[in-house]
Amino acid sequence: MSEINELLELLEDDEWHDLSQVAEKMGLHEFRVELLVNFLAEYEFISLDKEGRRIRLAASVLRFLKRVKPIEIQEFGG
């Protein structure tokens, strides 16, 4: 699984996540996660709270992933 996919799946709970905790869960250096986060935030896939160093999925992306997930499971078995 790609790092971006893993990050998006981690954020599917629609909660704010601390960057250091995300890095730990993904087994990546925090700087690597920051690079991914900055890329996704630039294209508005995620919301970034720079002061609190927290991230969450953008509402539109969350809706999209919830629609696609059942199709993905049906087509590819999970």
Secondary structure, 3 states (H helix, E strand, C coil): CCHHHHHHHHCCCCCCEEHHHHHHHHCCCHHHHHHHHHHHHHCCCEEEECCCCEEEECHHHHHHHHHHHHHHHHHHCC
